[in-house]
Amino acid sequence: MKNAPTQIRKIVNYLEAFIESDQFQDKIKKLRVKYKIPVEGYEFFKEDQEQLNRIDYFYFPASYKSKVVDLIVPLGEDLNEIQKITPLRFIGFKKTLYLYLFHNKLFEDVLLSYLKSVNLCKVADSADEYNDFYLHNDSSMYLSHINNENYYLGKVRNRRKKERNKLILNLRSKGKSLREITKEINEKSSENLGYEDIGKILSIERKRRKV
C-alpha cells in the first residue's frame, strides 16, 4: 500500500474514511438486518476466494444460506444507493462493498488489484477533471463528495490521534521509558515521533485528564 501511486492511495484513504463514517455504518447495519447477515459478518473461507476470483459483478459467500438468485438484483440496487454517496464508480469498489457487507472487513487487496488495472479509477482534484472521466455525474455533486471526504478523513485522523495518545499514556503507566514508548509508537504507525513529541503528548494528556 505504501508503494501505491498517489491517486490510488487517495482512493483507498477515502474509502477507509468513508467506511468508518457513521453514515456508512448505519446503512450497512440496516442491510445486514434486511438480508439476515450476522452483525459481525461471516468468516472468509477458501470457497469464498474462489467465487471472488470467478465473478466480477456480484458476490455472496459460501456461508450465506438464503436463496441467492432472488437477491442478486435487490441487494445490488441497495449497494448502488450506497455507492452513489461517493464519487467512486468502478466494479472493484462495488465488490469491496459486497465483501464488507458480508465479512465486516475492507479487503484492500481486492480494491488495489482493480485500481491498478484500470485507467478511470482516479480521484480527480477538480470538478472539471472529474467530469472528463465521469461525464454522467454532476460537478456540483462531486464537490459535495470532496467536502464529505475531508470531513470523513478529519474524523478518522482525530480518532487515530486519540487512540495513539491513549496508548502512550498506557505505556507510561506501565513504567516504560520515553525511548521505549517512542520506538513502539513509531513501529505501530507511520509517524516518526521523537522523545520530545512523546513528552509533550504525555504532558498535554495528563493535564486534559487531570492525571
PAZAPA-4460 file (N, C-alpha, C; in steps of 0.05 Angstrom, whole numbers, plus 32768, in hexadecimal, padded with zeros to 4 digits):
% residues 211
    n_x    n_y    n_z   ca_x   ca_y   ca_z    c_x    c_y    c_z   seq   type   mol
   8011   7FE8   8000   8000   8000   8000   8011   8019   8000     1      M     A
   8028   8019   800F   803A   8030   8010   8046   8036   7FF5     2      K     A
   8049   8022   7FE4   8055   8026   7FCA   8041   802B   7FB4     3      N     A
   8027   802D   7FBB   8012   8032   7FA7   8014   804F   7F9D     4      A     A
   800E   8054   7F84   800E   806F   7F79   7FFC   8082   7F8A     5      P     A
   8002   809C   7F88   7FF4   80AF   7F99   7FD6   80AF   7F95     6      T     A
   7FCD   80AE   7F7C   7FB0   80AE   7F77   7FA2   8095   7F83     7      Q     A
   7FB0   807F   7F82   7FA5   8066   7F8D   7FA3   8068   7FAC     8      I     A
   7FB8   8073   7FB8   7FB8   8077   7FD5   7FA1   808A   7FDD     9      R     A
   7F9C   809E   7FCD   7F86   80B1   7FD3   7F6B   80A2   7FD3    10      K     A
   7F67   8090   7FC0   7F4E   8082   7FBF   7F4B   806F   7FD7    11      I     A
   7F61   8060   7FDD   7F60   804E   7FF4   7F5B   805D   800E    12      V     A
   7F69   8073   8012   7F65   8083   802A   7F49   808E   802C    13      N     A
   7F3E   8096   8015   7F22   80A0   8015   7F0F   8089   801D    14      Y     A
   7F14   8072   8012   7F02   805B   8017   7F03   8053   8034    15      L     A
   7F1B   8052   803F   7F1F   804B   805C   7F0F   805E   806D    16      E     A
   7F12   8078   8067   7F04   808C   8077   7EE6   808A   8074    17      A     A
   7EDD   8085   805B   7EC0   8083   8056   7EB4   806B   8065    18      F     A
   7EC2   8054   8065   7EB9   803C   8072   7EB7   8040   8090    19      I     A
   7EC8   8050   809B   7EC7   8055   80B8   7EB3   806A   80C0    20      E     A
   7EA7   8077   80AD   7E94   808C   80B3   7E7A   8081   80BE    21      S     A
   7E6C   8090   80CF   7E53   8088   80DA   7E3E   8083   80C4    22      D     A
   7E3F   8094   80B0   7E2C   8092   8099   7E2D   8076   808C    23      Q     A
   7E46   806E   8086   7E49   8054   8079   7E42   803D   808C    24      F     A
   7E4B   803E   80A4   7E47   8029   80B8   7E29   8025   80BD    25      Q     A
   7E1A   803B   80BE   7DFD   8039   80C3   7DEF   802A   80AC    26      D     A
   7DF7   8030   8093   7DEC   8024   807C   7DF3   8006   807B    27      K     A
   7E0B   7FFF   8081   7E14   7FE3   8081   7E05   7FD3   8096    28      I     A
   7E01   7FDF   80AE   7DF2   7FD1   80C3   7DD6   7FCA   80BA    29      K     A
   7DC9   7FDD   80AD   7DAE   7FD9   80A3   7DAD   7FC3   808E    30      K     A
   7DC1   7FC3   807C   7DC1   7FAE   8067   7DC6   7F93   8073    31      L     A
   7DD7   7F91   8088   7DDC   7F77   8095   7DC2   7F6C   80A2    32      R     A
   7DB2   7F7E   80AD   7D99   7F76   80B9   7D86   7F6D   80A2    33      V     A
   7D85   7F7D   808D   7D73   7F77   8077   7D79   7F5D   8069    34      K     A
   7D93   7F57   8066   7D9A   7F3E   8058   7DA4   7F28   806A    35      Y     A
   7D9E   7F2B   8084   7DA3   7F16   8098   7DC1   7F0E   8098    36      K     A
   7DD2   7F22   809A   7DEF   7F1D   809B   7DF8   7F23   80B8    37      I     A
   7E09   7F12   80C4   7E12   7F17   80DF   7E1E   7F32   80E3    38      P     A
   7E1A   7F3E   80FA   7E25   7F59   80FF   7E43   7F5A   80FB    39      V     A
   7E51   7F45   8103   7E6F   7F45   8100   7E77   7F3A   80E5    40      E     A
   7E64   7F33   80D4   7E6B   7F28   80B9   7E72   7F0A   80BA    41      G     A
   7E78   7EFF   80A3   7E80   7EE3   80A1   7E9E   7EE0   80A0    42      Y     A
   7EA8   7EC9   80A8   7EC5   7EC3   80A4   7ECA   7EBF   8087    43      E     A
   7EE2   7EC7   807E   7EE9   7EC5   8061   7EF8   7EAA   805D    44      F     A
   7EED   7E99   804B   7EF8   7E7F   8046   7F04   7E7D   802B    45      F     A
   7F12   7E66   8026   7F1F   7E61   800C   7F0A   7E62   7FF5    46      K     A
   7EF2   7E57   7FFA   7EDD   7E57   7FE6   7ED5   7E73   7FDF    47      E     A
   7ED6   7E85   7FF2   7ECF   7EA1   7FED   7EE3   7EAE   7FDA    48      D     A
   7EFC   7EA8   7FDE   7F11   7EB3   7FCD   7F0D   7EA9   7FB0    49      Q     A
   7F05   7E90   7FAD   7F01   7E85   7F92   7EEA   7E94   7F84    50      E     A
   7ED5   7E9A   7F93   7EBE   7EA8   7F87   7EC7   7EC5   7F81    51      Q     A
   7ED6   7ED0   7F92   7EE0   7EEC   7F8F   7EF0   7EEE   7F75    52      L     A
   7F00   7EDA   7F6F   7F10   7EDA   7F57   7F00   7ED5   7F3E    53      N     A
   7EE9   7EC8   7F41   7ED9   7EBE   7F2A   7EC5   7ED3   7F21    54      R     A
   7EB9   7EE2   7F33   7EA3   7EF4   7F2C   7EAA   7F11   7F32    55      I     A
   7EA6   7F23   7F1F   7EAD   7F3F   7F22   7E96   7F50   7F2D    56      D     A
   7E7D   7F4A   7F25   7E67   7F5D   7F29   7E57   7F5B   7F43    57      Y     A
   7E5A   7F44   7F50   7E4D   7F42   7F6A   7E5C   7F2D   7F7A    58      F     A
   7E54   7F2A   7F93   7E63   7F17   7FA5   7E51   7F0E   7FBC    59      Y     A
   7E50   7EF4   7FC1   7E43   7EE9   7FD8   7E55   7ED3   7FE4    60      F     A
   7E5B   7ED3   7FFE   7E6C   7EBF   800A   7E5F   7EA4   800B    61      P     A
   7E70   7E8F   800E   7E66   7E74   800F   7E55   7E70   8028    62      A     A
   7E5A   7E7F   803D   7E4B   7E7C   8056   7E2F   7E87   8055    63      S     A
   7E2A   7E98   8040   7E0F   7EA4   803E   7DFB   7E91   8034    64      Y     A
   7DE6   7E8B   8043   7DD4   7E75   803D   7DBA   7E7E   802F    65      K     A
   7DB5   7E98   802D   7D9C   7EA1   8020   7D9E   7E9B   8002    66      S     A
   7D87   7E9C   7FF5   7D86   7E96   7FD8   7D92   7EAD   7FC9    67      K     A
   7DAB   7EA9   7FC1   7DBB   7EBF   7FB5   7DAE   7ECA   7F9B    68      V     A
   7DA4   7EB9   7F8A   7D9A   7EC1   7F70   7D84   7ED7   7F73    69      V     A
   7D75   7ED6   7F89   7D5F   7EE9   7F8D   7D6A   7F03   7F99    70      D     A
   7D83   7F04   7FA2   7D8D   7F1B   7FB0   7DA2   7F2B   7FA0    71      L     A
   7DAB   7F20   7F8A   7DC0   7F2E   7F7A   7DB7   7F4A   7F72    72      I     A
   7D9F   7F4C   7F68   7D96   7F67   7F5F   7D90   7F7A   7F76    73      V     A
   7D80   7F72   7F8A   7D7A   7F85   7F9F   7D92   7F8D   7FB0    74      P     A
   7DA4   7F7A   7FB5   7DBC   7F81   7FC5   7DCE   7F93   7FB4    75      L     A
   7DD0   7F8D   7F9A   7DE0   7F9E   7F89   7DD6   7FBA   7F88    76      G     A
   7DBC   7FBE   7F88   7DB0   7FD8   7F87   7DB5   7FE7   7FA2    77      E     A
   7DB3   7FD8   7FB8   7DB8   7FE5   7FD2   7DD5   7FEE   7FD4    78      D     A
   7DE8   7FDE   7FCA   7E04   7FE7   7FCB   7E09   7FFD   7FB7    79      L     A
   7DFA   7FFE   7FA1   7DFC   8015   7F8F   7DF6   802F   7F9D    80      N     A
   7DE1   802E   7FAE   7DD9   8046   7FBD   7DF0   8050   7FCF    81      E     A
   7DFE   803D   7FDB   7E15   8045   7FEC   7E2B   8050   7FDA    82      I     A
   7E30   8043   7FC4   7E45   804B   7FB1   7E40   8068   7FA7    83      Q     A
   7E27   8070   7FA4   7E20   808A   7F9A   7E29   80A0   7FAE    84      K     A
   7E2D   8099   7FC7   7E36   80AD   7FDB   7E52   80B6   7FD5    85      I     A
   7E61   80A6   7FC6   7E7D   80AB   7FC1   7E81   80B1   7FA3    86      T     A
   7E99   80BC   7F9C   7E9E   80C1   7F7F   7EAB   80A9   7F72    87      P     A
   7EAC   8092   7F7F   7EBA   807A   7F74   7EA6   8069   7F64    88      L     A
   7EAD   8064   7F4B   7E9B   8056   7F39   7EA9   8040   7F29    89      R     A
   7EB4   802C   7F37   7EC1   8016   7F29   7EBB   7FFC   7F37    90      F     A
   7EBD   7FE6   7F28   7EB5   7FCC   7F32   7EC3   7FC4   7F4C    91      I     A
   7EDD   7FCA   7F4D   7EEC   7FC2   7F65   7EE1   7FCE   7F7E    92      G     A
   7ED7   7FE7   7F7D   7ECB   7FF4   7F94   7EB1   7FE6   7F9C    93      F     A
   7EA1   7FDF   7F87   7E87   7FD1   7F8D   7E8D   7FB6   7F9B    94      K     A
   7EA1   7FA8   7F91   7EA7   7F8E   7F9D   7EB2   7F92   7FBA    95      K     A
   7EC0   7FA8   7FBE   7ECA   7FAE   7FD9   7EB3   7FB2   7FEC    96      T     A
   7E9D   7FBE   7FE2   7E85   7FC2   7FF3   7E78   7FA7   7FFA    97      L     A
   7E77   7F95   7FE6   7E6C   7F7A   7FEB   7E7C   7F6C   8001    98      Y     A
   7E97   7F6D   7FFE   7EA8   7F60   8011   7EA5   7F6B   802D    99      L     A
   7EA4   7F86   802F   7EA1   7F92   8049   7E86   7F8A   8056   100      Y     A
   7E71   7F8B   8046   7E57   7F84   8050   7E57   7F68   805B   101      L     A
   7E62   7F54   804D   7E61   7F39   8056   7E77   7F31   806A   102      F     A
   7E8E   7F3E   8069   7EA4   7F36   807A   7EAE   7F4B   808E   103      H     A
   7EA1   7F63   808E   7EA8   7F77   80A1   7EC6   7F7F   80A0   104      N     A
   7ED1   7F80   8088   7EED   7F85   8085   7EF2   7F92   8069   105      K     A
   7F05   7FA6   8069   7F0D   7FB2   8050   7F23   7FA1   8043   106      L     A
   7F1D   7F95   802C   7F31   7F85   801E   7F41   7F97   800C   107      F     A
   7F57   7FA1   8017   7F67   7FB4   8008   7F74   7FA8   7FEF   108      E     A
   7F7B   7F8E   7FF1   7F88   7F81   7FDA   7F75   7F80   7FC2   109      D     A
   7F5B   7F7B   7FC7   7F48   7F7B   7FB1   7F45   7F96   7FA5   110      V     A
   7F43   7FAA   7FB6   7F40   7FC6   7FAC   7F59   7FCE   7F9C   111      L     A
   7F70   7FC9   7FA7   7F89   7FD1   7F99   7F8D   7FC4   7F7E   112      L     A
   7F85   7FAA   7F7D   7F88   7F9C   7F63   7F78   7FA9   7F4D   113      S     A
   7F60   7FB3   7F54   7F50   7FC1   7F40   7F5B   7FDC   7F3A   114      Y     A
   7F64   7FEA   7F4E   7F6E   8005   7F4A   7F87   8006   7F39   115      L     A
   7F97   7FF1   7F3B   7FB0   7FF0   7F2B   7FAB   7FE6   7F0F   116      K     A
   7F93   7FDC   7F09   7F8E   7FD0   7EEF   7F7D   7FE1   7EDC   117      S     A
   7F71   7FF7   7EE7   7F60   8008   7ED6   7F6B   8024   7ED6   118      V     A
   7F63   8033   7EC1   7F6D   804E   7EBE   7F5A   8064   7EC9   119      N     A
   7F40   805D   7ECC   7F2D   8071   7ED4   7F2A   8073   7EF2   120      L     A
   7F39   8064   7F01   7F36   8064   7F1E   7F49   8077   7F2B   121      C     A
   7F45   8090   7F28   7F55   80A4   7F36   7F43   80B8   7F44   122      K     A
   7F4B   80C2   7F5A   7F3D   80D7   7F68   7F47   80F1   7F5C   123      V     A
   7F36   80FF   7F4E   7F3E   8118   7F41   7F41   812E   7F55   124      A     A
   7F51   8142   7F4E   7F55   8159   7F60   7F43   8170   7F5B   125      D     A
   7F32   816E   7F47   7F1F   8184   7F41   7F06   8178   7F35   126      S     A
   7EF0   8187   7F36   7ED7   817E   7F2A   7EDA   817B   7F0C   127      A     A
   7EE8   818D   7EFE   7EEC   818C   7EE1   7EFB   8172   7EDA   128      D     A
   7F10   816C   7EE8   7F20   8154   7EE2   7F0F   813B   7EE7   129      E     A
   7EFF   813C   7EFD   7EEE   8125   7F03   7EDA   8120   7EEC   130      Y     A
   7ECE   8136   7EE2   7EBB   8132   7ECC   7EC7   8128   7EB3   131      N     A
   7EE1   812C   7EAF   7EEF   8121   7E98   7EEE   8103   7E98   132      D     A
   7EEE   80F8   7EB1   7EEE   80DB   7EB4   7ED2   80CF   7EB8   133      F     A
   7EC1   80DE   7EC6   7EA6   80D4   7ECB   7E91   80E9   7EC2   134      Y     A
   7E8B   80E8   7EA8   7E7A   80FD   7E9C   7E5E   80FC   7EA5   135      L     A
   7E55   80E5   7EB1   7E39   80E3   7EB9   7E34   80EF   7ED4   136      H     A
   7E49   80F9   7EE2   7E45   8103   7EFD   7E44   8121   7EFD   137      N     A
   7E36   812C   7F10   7E34   8149   7F14   7E4D   8153   7F23   138      D     A
   7E59   8169   7F18   7E72   8173   7F25   7E6D   817E   7F41   139      S     A
   7E56   818A   7F45   7E51   8195   7F60   7E4E   817E   7F74   140      S     A
   7E43   8167   7F6B   7E41   8150   7F7C   7E5D   8146   7F84   141      M     A
   7E6F   8147   7F70   7E8A   813E   7F76   7E98   814F   7F8B   142      Y     A
   7E93   816A   7F89   7E9F   817C   7F9D   7E95   8175   7FB9   143      L     A
   7E7B   816E   7FBA   7E70   8166   7FD4   7E7C   814D   7FDE   144      S     A
   7E84   813A   7FCC   7E91   8121   7FD4   7EAD   8128   7FDF   145      H     A
   7EBB   813B   7FD3   7ED5   8142   7FDC   7ED3   814E   7FF8   146      I     A
   7EBF   815E   7FFD   7EBB   8169   8018   7EB6   8153   802C   147      N     A
   7EA6   813F   8024   7EA1   8128   8035   7EBA   8119   803A   148      N     A
   7ECB   8116   8026   7EE4   8108   8029   7EF5   8115   803E   149      E     A
   7EF7   8130   803D   7F08   813E   8050   7EFD   813A   806C   150      N     A
   7EE2   813A   806E   7ED5   8136   8088   7EDB   811A   8094   151      Y     A
   7ED8   8106   8083   7EDD   80EA   808B   7EFB   80E7   8093   152      Y     A
   7F0D   80F1   8083   7F2A   80EE   8088   7F31   80FC   80A2   153      L     A
   7F24   8114   80A7   7F2A   8122   80C0   7F21   8112   80D8   154      G     A
   7F0A   8106   80D6   7F00   80F5   80ED   7F12   80DE   80F2   155      K     A
   7F1B   80D1   80DD   7F2D   80BA   80E0   7F48   80C2   80EC   156      V     A
   7F53   80D8   80E3   7F6C   80E2   80ED   7F6A   80E8   810B   157      R     A
   7F54   80F5   8113   7F4F   80FC   812F   7F4D   80E3   8140   158      N     A
   7F3E   80CF   8136   7F3B   80B6   8145   7F55   80A8   8149   159      R     A
   7F65   80A6   8133   7F7F   8099   8135   7F92   80A8   8148   160      R     A
   7F90   80C2   8148   7FA1   80D2   815A   7F9A   80CD   8177   161      K     A
   7F7F   80CB   817D   7F77   80C5   8198   7F80   80A9   81A1   162      K     A
   7F7E   8096   818F   7F86   807A   8195   7FA4   8079   819A   163      E     A
   7FB4   8089   818A   7FD1   808A   818E   7FD8   8096   81A9   164      R     A
   7FCB   80AC   81B0   7FD1   80B9   81C9   7FC9   80A8   81E1   165      N     A
   7FB3   8099   81DE   7FAB   8087   81F4   7FBF   8071   81F8   166      K     A
   7FCA   8067   81E1   7FDF   8052   81E3   7FF8   805D   81F0   167      L     A
   7FFF   8075   81E9   8017   8081   81F6   8014   8083   8214   168      I     A
   7FFC   808C   821D   7FF7   808D   823A   7FF8   8072   8246   169      L     A
   7FED   805E   8239   7FED   8043   8243   8009   8038   8247   170      N     A
   8019   803C   8232   8035   8032   8233   8045   8040   8249   171      L     A
   8040   805A   824D   804E   8068   8262   8046   805E   827E   172      R     A
   802B   8058   8280   8021   804F   829A   802C   8033   82A1   173      S     A
   8036   8025   828C   8042   800B   8291   8060   800D   8297   174      K     A
   806A   8025   8299   8086   802A   82A0   8099   802A   8289   175      G     A
   808F   802C   8270   80A1   802C   8259   80AE   8048   8256   176      K     A
   80C7   8048   824D   80D6   8060   824A   80CD   806F   8230   177      S     A
   80D4   8089   822E   80CD   8098   8216   80D9   808B   81FD   178      L     A
   80F1   8080   8200   80FE   8073   81E9   80EE   805A   81E0   179      R     A
   80E5   804A   81F4   80D5   8032   81ED   80BA   8039   81E1   180      E     A
   80AD   804E   81EC   8093   8057   81E2   8096   8061   81C5   181      I     A
   80AA   8071   81C1   80AF   807D   81A6   80B3   8067   8192   182      T     A
   80C3   8053   8198   80C8   803D   8186   80AF   802E   817F   183      K     A
   809F   8028   8194   8086   8018   8190   8072   8027   817F   184      E     A
   806E   8041   8185   805B   8052   8177   8062   8054   815A   185      I     A
   807C   8059   8154   8084   805C   8138   8082   8042   8129   186      N     A
   8086   802B   8137   8084   8011   8129   8067   800B   8122   187      E     A
   8054   8015   8133   8038   800E   812F   8029   8022   811D   188      K     A
   8038   8037   8115   802B   804B   8103   803F   8055   80EF   189      S     A
   8035   8066   80DD   8047   8072   80C8   8054   808C   80D2   190      S     A
   8050   8092   80EC   805B   80AB   80F7   8078   80A7   80FD   191      E     A
   8086   80BE   8100   80A2   80BE   8107   80A6   80D1   811E   192      N     A
   809C   80C9   8135   809D   80DA   814D   80B7   80D8   815B   193      L     A
   80C0   80EE   8168   80D8   80ED   8179   80D1   80ED   8196   194      G     A
   80E6   80EB   81A7   80E0   80EA   81C4   80D2   8103   81CD   195      Y     A
   80D9   811A   81C2   80CD   8133   81CA   80AF   8133   81C3   196      E     A
   80A8   8128   81AC   808C   8126   81A4   807C   8116   81B8   197      D     A
   8087   80FF   81BF   807A   80ED   81D3   8076   80FB   81ED   198      I     A
   808B   810A   81F6   808A   8119   820F   8074   812E   820F   199      G     A
   8072   813C   81F8   805D   8151   81F6   8041   8145   81F6   200      K     A
   803E   812E   81E8   8024   8121   81E8   801C   8117   8204   201      I     A
   802F   810C   8212   802A   8103   822E   8021   811B   823F   202      L     A
   802F   8131   823C   8029   8149   824C   800D   8153   8246   203      S     A
   8006   8155   822D   7FEC   815F   8224   7FD6   814D   822E   204      I     A
   7FDA   8133   822A   7FC5   811F   8231   7FC1   811E   824F   205      E     A
   7FD7   8121   825E   7FD4   8120   827C   7FC4   8138   8286   206      R     A
   7FCA   814F   827A   7FBB   8167   8281   7F9E   8165   8279   207      K     A
   7F99   815A   8262   7F7D   8157   8258   7F6D   8144   8269   208      R     A
   7F7B   812E   8270   7F6D   8119   8280   7F70   811E   829E   209      R     A
   7F80   8132   82A5   7F86   8138   82C2   7F92   8120   82D0   210      K     A
   7FA5   8113   82C2   7FB2   80FB   82CD   7FC8   8104   82E0   211      V     A
***
